[in-house]
Amino acid sequence: MRTLRLLAAAAACVLLISSSSWAKAPKSAIVNSAHDMRSEFNAASFTVCNFCHVAHKTVADTYPSNIGPLLWNHTLSSKATYGVYSSDTFNALGTDISDLGPLNTGAYTVSNLCLSCHDGTVAINSWYAPVTCANFQPCPQNTTFMPNDTRITDLTNTHPVNFTYNATLANNAGILVPASISSVDGKGEIPLFNGKMQCATCHDPHNGASSIFEQNFPAQSSGSFCTYCHL
């Protein structure tokens, strides 16, 4: 009976995926959102992207030569440990994201990029390449930290991240079977990263249209995007 319920739920999800017309939020949705740091630092209007990304790495930048994903411009955290979520039904399936190896080896995940601001150990305005503020002068650095109400330092009591989201796990948990190692859905809008769920699977940092920057999940009758994966 449970197998029949899972098959019916999976079929309903396939129908939902194939018939939906949702799409990832445009990058421009970051404008005037909580991730648009221009007003925070009185920055020049063209620096909306430079708080997190840098277009050109110059010799003068303090950018480590091997840090390259997404042209990341924010100083990565060196926090020793974040812990791993576990429960009676989901035990030790994740890996502490700070245990992947020293950051200078390039062994980090997209979740490490999120936590470089959100673990509160690195100032929001700590960059590898200077960001331009008023009168085209460099913005001040290392003075503003993440507020406590948006700070994450312990991943043992949050939704698990950095675990392999495959068909076996999904079937055992009664949740949506991933379409591929790069996405939960068939359209690639709900991303996986090398087959793993990370912060950015559910949260799109550019989607300022959402108060919690979630991906543009299809509308759910329960009013929660959680039910997209959790059938």
ZADO-1210 file (C-alpha; in nm, 4 decimals, padded with zeros to 6 digits):
<atoms>
<atom x="00.0000" y="00.0000" z="00.0000" code="MET" pos="1"/>
<atom x="00.2839" y="00.2389" z="00.0875" code="ARG" pos="2"/>
<atom x="00.4465" y="00.1633" z="-00.2487" code="THR" pos="3"/>
<atom x="00.1221" y="00.2445" z="-00.4286" code="LEU" pos="4"/>
<atom x="00.0932" y="00.5727" z="-00.2398" code="ARG" pos="5"/>
<atom x="00.4518" y="00.6636" z="-00.3316" code="LEU" pos="6"/>
<atom x="00.3931" y="00.5797" z="-00.6968" code="LEU" pos="7"/>
<atom x="00.0762" y="00.7878" z="-00.7028" code="ALA" pos="8"/>
<atom x="00.2538" y="01.0779" z="-00.5370" code="ALA" pos="9"/>
<atom x="00.5463" y="01.0533" z="-00.7774" code="ALA" pos="10"/>
<atom x="00.3072" y="01.0491" z="-01.0737" code="ALA" pos="11"/>
<atom x="00.1339" y="01.3578" z="-00.9383" code="ALA" pos="12"/>
<atom x="00.4710" y="01.5319" z="-00.9041" code="CYS" pos="13"/>
<atom x="00.5675" y="01.4427" z="-01.2600" code="VAL" pos="14"/>
<atom x="00.2387" y="01.5909" z="-01.3788" code="LEU" pos="15"/>
<atom x="00.3007" y="01.9005" z="-01.1707" code="LEU" pos="16"/>
<atom x="00.6532" y="01.9406" z="-01.3082" code="ILE" pos="17"/>
<atom x="00.5533" y="01.8878" z="-01.6704" code="SER" pos="18"/>
<atom x="00.2562" y="02.1221" z="-01.6560" code="SER" pos="19"/>
<atom x="00.4022" y="02.4015" z="-01.4463" code="SER" pos="20"/>
<atom x="00.5358" y="02.7213" z="-01.5949" code="SER" pos="21"/>
<atom x="00.7419" y="02.8524" z="-01.3060" code="TRP" pos="22"/>
<atom x="01.0896" y="02.9809" z="-01.3750" code="ALA" pos="23"/>
<atom x="01.3876" y="03.0943" z="-01.1766" code="LYS" pos="24"/>
<atom x="01.3689" y="03.4540" z="-01.0583" code="ALA" pos="25"/>
<atom x="01.5686" y="03.6965" z="-01.2737" code="PRO" pos="26"/>
<atom x="01.8954" y="03.8181" z="-01.1259" code="LYS" pos="27"/>
<atom x="01.7525" y="04.1712" z="-01.1309" code="SER" pos="28"/>
<atom x="01.5150" y="04.0678" z="-00.8495" code="ALA" pos="29"/>
<atom x="01.8024" y="04.1266" z="-00.6071" code="ILE" pos="30"/>
<atom x="01.7632" y="04.5047" z="-00.6536" code="VAL" pos="31"/>
<atom x="01.6344" y="04.6712" z="-00.3334" code="ASN" pos="32"/>
<atom x="01.6283" y="04.3355" z="-00.1529" code="SER" pos="33"/>
<atom x="01.8085" y="04.2429" z="00.1691" code="ALA" pos="34"/>
<atom x="02.1006" y="04.1211" z="-00.0440" code="HIS" pos="35"/>
<atom x="02.1312" y="04.4580" z="-00.2183" code="ASP" pos="36"/>
<atom x="02.3982" y="04.6140" z="00.0031" code="MET" pos="37"/>
<atom x="02.4161" y="04.9502" z="-00.1710" code="ARG" pos="38"/>
<atom x="02.1973" y="05.1366" z="00.0771" code="SER" pos="39"/>
<atom x="02.3733" y="04.9703" z="00.3721" code="GLU" pos="40"/>
<atom x="02.7098" y="05.1087" z="00.2636" code="PHE" pos="41"/>
<atom x="02.6051" y="05.4101" z="00.0534" code="ASN" pos="42"/>
<atom x="02.7640" y="05.2407" z="-00.2442" code="ALA" pos="43"/>
<atom x="02.7745" y="05.3518" z="-00.6063" code="ALA" pos="44"/>
<atom x="02.4761" y="05.2258" z="-00.8054" code="SER" pos="45"/>
<atom x="02.6732" y="04.9772" z="-01.0174" code="PHE" pos="46"/>
<atom x="02.8117" y="04.7788" z="-00.7247" code="THR" pos="47"/>
<atom x="02.5035" y="04.5673" z="-00.6558" code="VAL" pos="48"/>
<atom x="02.6861" y="04.2507" z="-00.7725" code="CYS" pos="49"/>
<atom x="03.0319" y="04.3281" z="-00.6347" code="ASN" pos="50"/>
<atom x="02.9388" y="04.2631" z="-00.2735" code="PHE" pos="51"/>
<atom x="02.9391" y="03.8912" z="-00.3581" code="CYS" pos="52"/>
<atom x="03.1045" y="03.8646" z="-00.7007" code="HIS" pos="53"/>
<atom x="03.3985" y="04.0278" z="-00.8741" code="VAL" pos="54"/>
<atom x="03.4272" y="04.0633" z="-01.2508" code="ALA" pos="55"/>
<atom x="03.8033" y="04.1150" z="-01.2639" code="HIS" pos="56"/>
<atom x="04.0624" y="03.9781" z="-01.0233" code="LYS" pos="57"/>
<atom x="04.3589" y="04.2119" z="-01.0346" code="THR" pos="58"/>
<atom x="04.7089" y="04.1569" z="-00.9007" code="VAL" pos="59"/>
<atom x="04.6344" y="04.4050" z="-00.6216" code="ALA" pos="60"/>
<atom x="04.3364" y="04.2040" z="-00.4919" code="ASP" pos="61"/>
<atom x="04.3868" y="03.9750" z="-00.1941" code="THR" pos="62"/>
<atom x="04.1944" y="03.7025" z="-00.3787" code="TYR" pos="63"/>
<atom x="04.3342" y="03.3493" z="-00.3243" code="PRO" pos="64"/>
<atom x="04.4344" y="03.2149" z="-00.6613" code="SER" pos="65"/>
<atom x="04.2368" y="02.8920" z="-00.6235" code="ASN" pos="66"/>
<atom x="03.9026" y="03.0405" z="-00.5081" code="ILE" pos="67"/>
<atom x="03.7006" y="03.0709" z="-00.8224" code="GLY" pos="68"/>
<atom x="03.3404" y="02.9434" z="-00.8064" code="PRO" pos="69"/>
<atom x="03.0911" y="03.2112" z="-00.9070" code="LEU" pos="70"/>
<atom x="03.3792" y="03.4638" z="-00.9031" code="LEU" pos="71"/>
<atom x="03.3186" y="03.4857" z="-00.5293" code="TRP" pos="72"/>
<atom x="03.4286" y="03.8144" z="-00.3725" code="ASN" pos="73"/>
<atom x="03.3292" y="03.7689" z="-00.0095" code="HIS" pos="74"/>
<atom x="03.5874" y="03.6407" z="00.2376" code="THR" pos="75"/>
<atom x="03.5165" y="03.2782" z="00.3222" code="LEU" pos="76"/>
<atom x="03.4667" y="03.1694" z="00.6802" code="SER" pos="77"/>
<atom x="03.7228" y="02.9566" z="00.8636" code="SER" pos="78"/>
<atom x="03.4736" y="02.8403" z="01.1259" code="LYS" pos="79"/>
<atom x="03.5937" y="02.5074" z="01.2636" code="ALA" pos="80"/>
<atom x="03.2679" y="02.3118" z="01.2606" code="THR" pos="81"/>
<atom x="02.8956" y="02.3498" z="01.1930" code="TYR" pos="82"/>
<atom x="02.7742" y="02.0023" z="01.2859" code="GLY" pos="83"/>
<atom x="02.5452" y="01.7658" z="01.0965" code="VAL" pos="84"/>
<atom x="02.1700" y="01.7224" z="01.1319" code="TYR" pos="85"/>
<atom x="02.0547" y="01.3782" z="01.2394" code="SER" pos="86"/>
<atom x="01.7324" y="01.2133" z="01.3514" code="SER" pos="87"/>
<atom x="01.5823" y="00.8682" z="01.3903" code="ASP" pos="88"/>
<atom x="01.5040" y="00.8629" z="01.0182" code="THR" pos="89"/>
<atom x="01.7942" y="01.0696" z="00.8843" code="PHE" pos="90"/>
<atom x="02.1124" y="00.9866" z="01.0700" code="ASN" pos="91"/>
<atom x="02.4662" y="01.0858" z="00.9698" code="ALA" pos="92"/>
<atom x="02.3796" y="01.1126" z="00.6008" code="LEU" pos="93"/>
<atom x="02.5356" y="01.4549" z="00.5730" code="GLY" pos="94"/>
<atom x="02.8934" y="01.5737" z="00.6049" code="THR" pos="95"/>
<atom x="03.0011" y="01.8719" z="00.8091" code="ASP" pos="96"/>
<atom x="03.0725" y="02.1273" z="00.5407" code="ILE" pos="97"/>
<atom x="03.3816" y="02.2518" z="00.7205" code="SER" pos="98"/>
<atom x="03.5268" y="01.8990" z="00.7177" code="ASP" pos="99"/>
<atom x="03.5750" y="01.8928" z="00.3413" code="LEU" pos="100"/>
<atom x="03.9311" y="02.0132" z="00.3739" code="GLY" pos="101"/>
<atom x="04.1136" y="02.3442" z="00.4275" code="PRO" pos="102"/>
<atom x="03.9421" y="02.6273" z="00.2427" code="LEU" pos="103"/>
<atom x="04.2628" y="02.7063" z="00.0593" code="ASN" pos="104"/>
<atom x="04.2360" y="02.3717" z="-00.1205" code="THR" pos="105"/>
<atom x="03.9102" y="02.4713" z="-00.2868" code="GLY" pos="106"/>
<atom x="03.7243" y="02.1948" z="-00.1000" code="ALA" pos="107"/>
<atom x="03.4057" y="02.3814" z="-00.0139" code="TYR" pos="108"/>
<atom x="03.0431" y="02.3900" z="-00.1204" code="THR" pos="109"/>
<atom x="02.7947" y="02.6543" z="-00.2273" code="VAL" pos="110"/>
<atom x="02.6661" y="02.6390" z="00.1316" code="SER" pos="111"/>
<atom x="03.0084" y="02.7586" z="00.2494" code="ASN" pos="112"/>
<atom x="02.9593" y="03.0633" z="00.0311" code="LEU" pos="113"/>
<atom x="02.6256" y="03.1388" z="00.1988" code="CYS" pos="114"/>
<atom x="02.7736" y="03.0882" z="00.5438" code="LEU" pos="115"/>
<atom x="03.0660" y="03.3175" z="00.4716" code="SER" pos="116"/>
<atom x="02.8160" y="03.5900" z="00.5633" code="CYS" pos="117"/>
<atom x="02.5523" y="03.4016" z="00.7567" code="HIS" pos="118"/>
<atom x="02.7646" y="03.2283" z="01.0202" code="ASP" pos="119"/>
<atom x="02.8455" y="03.5722" z="01.1607" code="GLY" pos="120"/>
<atom x="03.2180" y="03.5130" z="01.1968" code="THR" pos="121"/>
<atom x="03.3145" y="03.7217" z="00.8920" code="VAL" pos="122"/>
<atom x="03.2017" y="04.0803" z="00.8424" code="ALA" pos="123"/>
<atom x="02.9480" y="04.1371" z="00.5671" code="ILE" pos="124"/>
<atom x="03.1820" y="04.3981" z="00.4245" code="ASN" pos="125"/>
<atom x="03.4899" y="04.1770" z="00.4072" code="SER" pos="126"/>
<atom x="03.5903" y="04.1398" z="00.0436" code="TRP" pos="127"/>
<atom x="03.8781" y="04.0075" z="-00.1627" code="TYR" pos="128"/>
<atom x="03.8450" y="04.2895" z="-00.4175" code="ALA" pos="129"/>
<atom x="03.7480" y="04.6460" z="-00.3129" code="PRO" pos="130"/>
<atom x="03.3855" y="04.7529" z="-00.3545" code="VAL" pos="131"/>
<atom x="03.3214" y="05.1128" z="-00.4601" code="THR" pos="132"/>
<atom x="03.1129" y="05.3368" z="-00.2343" code="CYS" pos="133"/>
<atom x="03.0215" y="05.7061" z="-00.2424" code="ALA" pos="134"/>
<atom x="03.2414" y="05.9279" z="-00.4600" code="ASN" pos="135"/>
<atom x="03.3900" y="05.6096" z="-00.6053" code="PHE" pos="136"/>
<atom x="03.6009" y="05.5490" z="-00.2961" code="GLN" pos="137"/>
<atom x="03.6482" y="05.1974" z="-00.1525" code="PRO" pos="138"/>
<atom x="03.3774" y="05.0983" z="00.0962" code="CYS" pos="139"/>
<atom x="03.4938" y="05.0518" z="00.4568" code="PRO" pos="140"/>
<atom x="03.5721" y="04.6920" z="00.5459" code="GLN" pos="141"/>
<atom x="03.5260" y="04.4641" z="00.8475" code="ASN" pos="142"/>
<atom x="03.2832" y="04.6795" z="01.0424" code="THR" pos="143"/>
<atom x="02.9359" y="04.5279" z="00.9895" code="THR" pos="144"/>
<atom x="02.8397" y="04.1738" z="01.0888" code="PHE" pos="145"/>
<atom x="02.5331" y="03.9614" z="01.0215" code="MET" pos="146"/>
<atom x="02.2496" y="04.0346" z="01.2684" code="PRO" pos="147"/>
<atom x="02.1748" y="03.7593" z="01.5180" code="ASN" pos="148"/>
<atom x="01.8297" y="03.6892" z="01.3747" code="ASP" pos="149"/>
<atom x="01.9796" y="03.5873" z="01.0396" code="THR" pos="150"/>
<atom x="02.2909" y="03.4174" z="01.1768" code="ARG" pos="151"/>
<atom x="02.3433" y="03.0398" z="01.1433" code="ILE" pos="152"/>
<atom x="02.6237" y="02.8803" z="01.3412" code="THR" pos="153"/>
<atom x="02.4887" y="02.5318" z="01.4110" code="ASP" pos="154"/>
<atom x="02.3581" y="02.3027" z="01.1377" code="LEU" pos="155"/>
<atom x="02.2563" y="02.0253" z="01.3777" code="THR" pos="156"/>
<atom x="01.9119" y="02.1797" z="01.4259" code="ASN" pos="157"/>
<atom x="01.8401" y="02.3120" z="01.0766" code="THR" pos="158"/>
<atom x="01.7270" y="02.1470" z="00.7550" code="HIS" pos="159"/>
<atom x="02.0149" y="01.9150" z="00.6563" code="PRO" pos="160"/>
<atom x="02.2485" y="02.0245" z="00.3784" code="VAL" pos="161"/>
<atom x="02.5427" y="01.8720" z="00.1954" code="ASN" pos="162"/>
<atom x="02.3838" y="01.5279" z="00.1688" code="PHE" pos="163"/>
<atom x="02.3435" y="01.3216" z="-00.1459" code="THR" pos="164"/>
<atom x="01.9826" y="01.3489" z="-00.2616" code="TYR" pos="165"/>
<atom x="01.9319" y="01.0364" z="-00.4695" code="ASN" pos="166"/>
<atom x="01.6393" y="00.8138" z="-00.5655" code="ALA" pos="167"/>
<atom x="01.7022" y="00.5645" z="-00.2837" code="THR" pos="168"/>
<atom x="01.6943" y="00.8323" z="-00.0158" code="LEU" pos="169"/>
<atom x="01.3924" y="01.0012" z="-00.1706" code="ALA" pos="170"/>
<atom x="01.1957" y="00.6767" z="-00.1929" code="ASN" pos="171"/>
<atom x="01.2796" y="00.5783" z="00.1646" code="ASN" pos="172"/>
<atom x="01.1697" y="00.9182" z="00.2903" code="ALA" pos="173"/>
<atom x="00.8602" y="00.9346" z="00.0713" code="GLY" pos="174"/>
<atom x="00.9743" y="01.2551" z="-00.0977" code="ILE" pos="175"/>
<atom x="01.0192" y="01.3616" z="-00.4566" code="LEU" pos="176"/>
<atom x="01.2702" y="01.1573" z="-00.6555" code="VAL" pos="177"/>
<atom x="01.5324" y="01.3935" z="-00.8048" code="PRO" pos="178"/>
<atom x="01.5240" y="01.4266" z="-01.1810" code="ALA" pos="179"/>
<atom x="01.9031" y="01.4304" z="-01.2114" code="SER" pos="180"/>
<atom x="02.2191" y="01.5018" z="-01.0133" code="ILE" pos="181"/>
<atom x="02.1791" y="01.8688" z="-01.1085" code="SER" pos="182"/>
<atom x="01.8164" y="01.9298" z="-01.0135" code="SER" pos="183"/>
<atom x="01.5218" y="01.8059" z="-00.8110" code="VAL" pos="184"/>
<atom x="01.2758" y="01.8963" z="-01.0856" code="ASP" pos="185"/>
<atom x="01.2819" y="01.8131" z="-01.4531" code="GLY" pos="186"/>
<atom x="01.3454" y="02.1736" z="-01.5602" code="LYS" pos="187"/>
<atom x="01.6555" y="02.2477" z="-01.3555" code="GLY" pos="188"/>
<atom x="01.4903" y="02.5243" z="-01.1547" code="GLU" pos="189"/>
<atom x="01.5400" y="02.3560" z="-00.8145" code="ILE" pos="190"/>
<atom x="01.9139" y="02.2856" z="-00.8211" code="PRO" pos="191"/>
<atom x="02.1281" y="02.0129" z="-00.6748" code="LEU" pos="192"/>
<atom x="02.5046" y="02.0521" z="-00.6641" code="PHE" pos="193"/>
<atom x="02.6935" y="01.7411" z="-00.7722" code="ASN" pos="194"/>
<atom x="02.3893" y="01.5458" z="-00.6609" code="GLY" pos="195"/>
<atom x="02.3798" y="01.7090" z="-00.3174" code="LYS" pos="196"/>
<atom x="02.1270" y="01.9375" z="-00.1537" code="MET" pos="197"/>
<atom x="02.2755" y="02.2663" z="-00.0415" code="GLN" pos="198"/>
<atom x="02.1394" y="02.5954" z="00.0932" code="CYS" pos="199"/>
<atom x="02.0854" y="02.7199" z="-00.2616" code="ALA" pos="200"/>
<atom x="01.8622" y="02.4241" z="-00.3457" code="THR" pos="201"/>
<atom x="01.5787" y="02.5925" z="-00.1580" code="CYS" pos="202"/>
<atom x="01.7053" y="02.9508" z="-00.1399" code="HIS" pos="203"/>
<atom x="01.7862" y="03.1731" z="-00.4377" code="ASP" pos="204"/>
<atom x="02.0024" y="03.4626" z="-00.3100" code="PRO" pos="205"/>
<atom x="01.8914" y="03.6774" z="-00.6028" code="HIS" pos="206"/>
<atom x="01.5176" y="03.6323" z="-00.5495" code="ASN" pos="207"/>
<atom x="01.4372" y="03.9530" z="-00.3657" code="GLY" pos="208"/>
<atom x="01.0698" y="03.9044" z="-00.4484" code="ALA" pos="209"/>
<atom x="01.0624" y="03.6493" z="-00.1656" code="SER" pos="210"/>
<atom x="01.1108" y="03.7451" z="00.1977" code="SER" pos="211"/>
<atom x="01.3243" y="03.4328" z="00.2535" code="ILE" pos="212"/>
<atom x="01.4794" y="03.4202" z="-00.0938" code="PHE" pos="213"/>
<atom x="01.3283" y="03.0840" z="-00.1792" code="GLU" pos="214"/>
<atom x="01.3478" y="02.9356" z="-00.5238" code="GLN" pos="215"/>
<atom x="01.0396" y="02.9958" z="-00.7353" code="ASN" pos="216"/>
<atom x="00.8700" y="02.6718" z="-00.6390" code="PHE" pos="217"/>
<atom x="00.5356" y="02.5911" z="-00.8006" code="PRO" pos="218"/>
<atom x="00.2369" y="02.6979" z="-00.5936" code="ALA" pos="219"/>
<atom x="00.1393" y="02.4419" z="-00.3319" code="GLN" pos="220"/>
<atom x="-00.2116" y="02.3926" z="-00.1971" code="SER" pos="221"/>
<atom x="-00.0732" y="02.3862" z="00.1572" code="SER" pos="222"/>
<atom x="00.0860" y="02.7280" z="00.1095" code="GLY" pos="223"/>
<atom x="00.4339" y="02.5919" z="00.1809" code="SER" pos="224"/>
<atom x="00.7106" y="02.5154" z="-00.0652" code="PHE" pos="225"/>
<atom x="00.8211" y="02.2403" z="00.1754" code="CYS" pos="226"/>
<atom x="00.5495" y="02.0188" z="00.0294" code="THR" pos="227"/>
<atom x="00.7160" y="02.0309" z="-00.3097" code="TYR" pos="228"/>
<atom x="00.9767" y="01.7790" z="-00.1929" code="CYS" pos="229"/>
<atom x="00.8000" y="01.6484" z="00.1172" code="HIS" pos="230"/>
<atom x="00.4997" y="01.4848" z="-00.0464" code="LEU" pos="231"/>
</atoms>
